[in-house]
Amino acid sequence: SDLDRYTEYLKAQTRELLSYGPLFTIWYDVPQKFGAARGASVINMARAIQPDIVINNRSGHPGDYDTPEQKIGGFQLDRPWETCMTLCNQWSWKPGDPMKSLEQCLHTLIRTNGGDGNLLFNVGPEPTGIIEPRQVERLREMGAWLAKHGHTLHATRGGPWKPSESIVSTRKADKIYLHLLRKTSAPVTLPALPVEIRSATLPDGTAIPHQSANGTLTLTVPENSWAP
């Protein structure tokens, strides 16, 4: 009801947090009545203390990055973004709250990276402060997948192709990683790139047939090479 008083309260809390040491980011989630000028006053104060801090877009000011919530952001290379998603339905812990399957979790992670975004994947602690064991197990399963395939996501950029329902691409240096999210018996087809594709392989290094012709890149994935 008193935005001026609340702004001073917010600034005081921000100053206290920044006094503990260097932070990478501040993730605000303040009242929507904050306008750009009010938000800028908060951001400018924070940057006067820690000039390199990265700040999200929820202070009333656009800040440094966007935060689509409970949905995967669109393909966006010109401005950083971070999908804010929950492992279950609720942000806070709730008994028996439906949890996303491993496939849903991995597809969320892969699609976010393929759109050139970052994933904030929320887990709400129980009243005792522990993380619910079934949620811990799901995160461990994701970690096991990343231990094998994390190089296709870590330190990559999204694209060159925009994510589709069945194909997501990421890239690093001279490599492109294709994530095929739905099994198909037909060859995988994509718009050809204006560069030479020198080789195409499965994750284990096995070469697979590929060709570019008439504006289309075609990849043939052996039937026995698909994994869950």
C-alpha positions as CSV (number, residue, x, y, z in Angstrom):
1,S,0.0,0.0,0.0
2,D,3.0,2.3,0.4
3,L,5.4,1.7,-2.4
4,D,7.9,4.4,-1.2
5,R,8.2,2.7,2.2
6,Y,8.4,-0.7,0.5
7,T,11.2,0.5,-1.9
8,E,13.3,1.6,1.0
9,Y,12.7,-1.7,2.8
10,L,13.8,-3.6,-0.4
11,K,16.9,-1.4,-0.8
12,A,17.9,-2.1,2.8
13,Q,17.5,-5.9,2.4
14,T,19.5,-5.7,-0.9
15,R,22.3,-3.7,0.8
16,E,22.5,-6.3,3.6
17,L,22.6,-9.3,1.1
18,L,25.4,-7.6,-0.9
19,S,27.4,-6.9,2.2
20,Y,28.0,-10.7,2.7
21,G,30.3,-10.9,-0.3
22,P,30.2,-11.1,-4.1
23,L,27.0,-12.5,-5.6
24,F,26.5,-13.6,-9.2
25,T,22.8,-12.6,-9.5
26,I,19.9,-11.0,-7.7
27,W,16.6,-12.6,-8.6
28,Y,13.8,-10.0,-7.7
29,D,10.1,-10.9,-7.6
30,V,8.6,-7.6,-6.4
31,P,5.1,-6.1,-6.7
32,Q,4.0,-5.6,-10.3
33,K,3.1,-2.0,-9.5
34,F,6.8,-1.2,-9.6
35,G,7.6,0.8,-12.7
36,A,10.8,1.0,-14.7
37,A,12.0,4.2,-12.8
38,R,11.4,2.7,-9.4
39,G,13.1,-0.6,-10.4
40,A,16.0,1.3,-11.9
41,S,16.6,3.0,-8.5
42,V,16.9,-0.4,-6.9
43,I,19.2,-1.8,-9.6
44,N,21.4,1.3,-9.6
45,M,21.9,1.1,-5.9
46,A,22.8,-2.6,-6.1
47,R,25.3,-2.0,-8.9
48,A,26.9,0.8,-6.9
49,I,27.9,-1.8,-4.4
50,Q,28.6,-4.7,-6.8
51,P,29.0,-3.3,-10.4
52,D,29.2,-6.7,-12.1
53,I,26.1,-8.3,-10.6
54,V,23.5,-9.7,-12.9
55,I,19.8,-8.8,-12.2
56,N,16.6,-10.3,-13.6
57,N,13.6,-8.5,-15.1
58,R,11.3,-8.5,-12.1
59,S,12.1,-5.3,-10.3
60,G,9.9,-3.2,-12.7
61,H,13.0,-2.6,-14.8
62,P,14.0,-4.9,-17.7
63,G,17.3,-5.8,-16.0
64,D,19.7,-8.2,-17.7
65,Y,17.6,-11.3,-18.4
66,D,14.1,-12.5,-18.9
67,T,12.3,-15.0,-16.7
68,P,9.5,-17.0,-18.4
69,E,7.7,-18.9,-15.6
70,Q,6.3,-22.5,-15.8
71,K,6.9,-22.5,-19.5
72,I,9.9,-22.9,-21.8
73,G,11.0,-19.6,-23.3
74,G,11.2,-19.1,-27.1
75,F,14.3,-19.2,-29.2
76,Q,16.1,-16.0,-28.2
77,L,19.8,-15.3,-29.0
78,D,19.9,-11.5,-28.5
79,R,19.0,-11.4,-24.8
80,P,19.7,-13.9,-22.0
81,W,16.7,-15.7,-20.5
82,E,16.0,-18.3,-17.8
83,T,13.0,-20.6,-17.6
84,C,11.6,-20.8,-14.1
85,M,10.1,-24.3,-13.7
86,T,9.0,-26.5,-10.8
87,L,10.0,-30.2,-10.5
88,C,6.4,-30.8,-9.1
89,N,3.4,-28.6,-9.5
90,Q,4.0,-26.3,-6.5
91,W,6.8,-23.9,-5.8
92,S,6.7,-24.9,-2.1
93,W,6.6,-28.5,-0.9
94,K,3.2,-30.2,-0.8
95,P,2.6,-33.8,0.2
96,G,1.9,-36.0,-2.8
97,D,2.4,-33.2,-5.3
98,P,2.6,-34.7,-8.8
99,M,6.2,-34.9,-10.0
100,K,7.5,-34.6,-13.5
101,S,8.8,-37.8,-15.1
102,L,12.4,-38.1,-15.9
103,E,11.6,-37.7,-19.6
104,Q,9.7,-34.5,-18.9
105,C,12.6,-33.2,-16.8
106,L,15.2,-33.9,-19.4
107,H,13.1,-32.6,-22.3
108,T,12.6,-29.4,-20.3
109,L,16.3,-29.0,-19.8
110,I,17.2,-29.9,-23.4
111,R,14.5,-27.6,-24.9
112,T,15.6,-24.7,-22.7
113,N,19.2,-25.1,-23.8
114,G,18.2,-25.5,-27.4
115,G,16.4,-22.1,-27.2
116,D,19.6,-20.5,-25.8
117,G,18.2,-20.3,-22.3
118,N,19.1,-21.4,-18.8
119,L,16.9,-23.6,-16.5
120,L,16.0,-22.7,-13.0
121,F,14.5,-26.0,-11.7
122,N,12.7,-25.4,-8.4
123,V,12.7,-28.0,-5.6
124,G,10.8,-27.0,-2.4
125,P,12.1,-28.3,0.9
126,E,9.9,-30.0,3.4
127,P,9.2,-28.2,6.7
128,T,12.2,-29.9,8.2
129,G,14.5,-28.4,5.6
130,I,15.2,-31.7,3.8
131,I,14.5,-32.3,0.1
132,E,11.8,-35.0,-0.4
133,P,13.6,-38.3,-1.2
134,R,11.7,-39.0,-4.4
135,Q,12.7,-35.5,-5.7
136,V,16.3,-36.2,-4.8
137,E,16.1,-39.4,-6.8
138,R,14.8,-37.6,-9.8
139,L,17.6,-35.0,-9.6
140,R,20.1,-37.9,-9.3
141,E,18.6,-39.5,-12.4
142,M,19.0,-36.2,-14.3
143,G,22.6,-36.0,-13.0
144,A,23.3,-39.5,-14.3
145,W,22.1,-38.5,-17.7
146,L,24.2,-35.3,-17.6
147,A,27.3,-37.3,-16.6
148,K,27.1,-39.1,-19.9
149,H,25.6,-36.4,-22.2
150,G,26.2,-33.1,-20.4
151,H,28.8,-32.0,-22.9
152,T,25.9,-31.5,-25.4
153,L,24.4,-28.9,-23.1
154,H,27.1,-27.3,-20.9
155,A,28.7,-24.2,-22.3
156,T,26.7,-24.5,-25.5
157,R,24.5,-22.0,-27.4
158,G,21.1,-22.7,-28.8
159,G,20.5,-23.7,-32.5
160,P,21.4,-23.4,-35.3
161,W,17.9,-24.9,-35.7
162,K,15.0,-23.6,-33.6
163,P,13.6,-26.3,-31.3
164,S,10.7,-28.4,-32.6
165,E,8.5,-31.0,-31.0
166,S,11.0,-33.8,-32.0
167,I,14.4,-32.2,-32.6
168,V,16.5,-29.8,-30.5
169,S,19.9,-28.5,-31.5
170,T,22.8,-27.0,-29.5
171,R,26.2,-26.0,-30.7
172,K,29.8,-25.5,-29.4
173,A,32.8,-24.4,-31.6
174,D,32.6,-26.5,-34.8
175,K,30.1,-29.1,-33.4
176,I,26.4,-29.3,-33.5
177,Y,24.5,-31.6,-31.1
178,L,21.1,-33.0,-32.2
179,H,18.7,-34.2,-29.5
180,L,16.1,-36.4,-31.1
181,L,13.2,-36.5,-28.6
182,R,10.9,-38.8,-30.5
183,K,11.8,-42.0,-32.1
184,T,11.2,-42.2,-35.8
185,S,11.9,-45.0,-38.4
186,A,12.2,-42.4,-41.2
187,P,15.4,-40.5,-41.9
188,V,15.9,-37.3,-39.9
189,T,15.6,-34.2,-42.1
190,L,16.5,-30.6,-41.4
191,P,17.1,-27.5,-43.5
192,A,20.6,-27.6,-44.9
193,L,23.2,-25.3,-43.4
194,P,25.5,-23.0,-45.5
195,V,28.5,-25.0,-44.3
196,E,30.0,-28.3,-45.0
197,I,29.0,-31.1,-42.6
198,R,32.2,-33.2,-42.4
199,S,30.9,-36.0,-40.3
200,A,27.8,-37.2,-38.3
201,T,28.1,-39.7,-35.4
202,L,26.0,-41.2,-32.6
203,P,27.0,-40.4,-29.0
204,D,29.4,-43.5,-29.0
205,G,31.2,-42.2,-32.1
206,T,29.6,-44.5,-34.6
207,A,29.4,-42.8,-37.9
208,I,25.9,-42.5,-39.5
209,P,25.0,-41.6,-43.2
210,H,24.3,-38.0,-43.9
211,Q,23.9,-35.9,-47.0
212,S,22.9,-32.4,-48.0
213,A,20.9,-32.0,-51.2
214,N,18.2,-29.6,-52.5
215,G,18.3,-27.5,-49.4
216,T,17.8,-30.5,-47.0
217,L,20.1,-32.2,-44.6
218,T,19.3,-35.9,-44.2
219,L,20.6,-38.1,-41.4
220,T,19.9,-41.9,-41.1
221,V,19.7,-43.1,-37.6
222,P,20.0,-47.0,-37.2
223,E,17.0,-48.6,-35.7
224,N,19.0,-50.3,-33.0
225,S,20.7,-47.1,-31.8
226,W,17.7,-45.4,-30.1
227,A,17.8,-45.1,-26.3
228,P,14.9,-44.3,-23.9
